[in-house]
Amino acid sequence: RRVLFRSAVAIGATLKLLQAGEVRSTSTGTAPLDDADALDVVRQTRPDVDGGVMVHAGHVRLGLTVRNILQPSFGSGTDALALGRQARAGIAWLRVPHGLHTTVVSADADLTMTETATGRVRHVSAGAERWLSRGRLGVRGGVSANTIDSKRPAASGGISFALTRALYLNASRTVGRDQSVTGWGSSVSLTF
């Protein structure tokens, strides 16, 4: 008997403690970041939860994530900082020869609008990832744009190197007109 369609559901959550504080000051010195480090900041700590669900059906995966489920708030009055919920949905197609994901093509979109220091954002994005050298080297690239206010397109690329079957070194770079996503990143990840 041959199985043509198999599905599975994965549900996950991250419990987190967030800390924020506010202080107002002006620096006239030559090292303003050092001056900021010396300020006495009253901090508040709040719990929060991020959650997600993924459905895997054949070569297709569908996912939904929600961040800031408890919508924590810091401070009070007009100076309060409240973190609103952020939801994102996506779809991916995977090529899986011999049990190893070698090619992934994906697209996702924000379901909520988020206020950032550079303006309102609600992103859509698409990208691809390819694993080479028997799964030891992964390369990826993608594009994104804001769907509200200014479009602000951006492009990204990244690379992963498997040190072992479970330990990876990762690096990425995003460039473009969207300052809310531009930058670089590096990480070490552990899979199981």
Helices and strands as residue ranges (DSSP letters): E 7-22, H 32-37, E 42-57, E 60-67, E 73-74, G 77-79, E 81-82, E 86-95, G 97-99, E 103-110, E 114-116, E 119-121, E 123-132, G 133-135, E 137-146, E 154-162, E 167-176, E 183-190
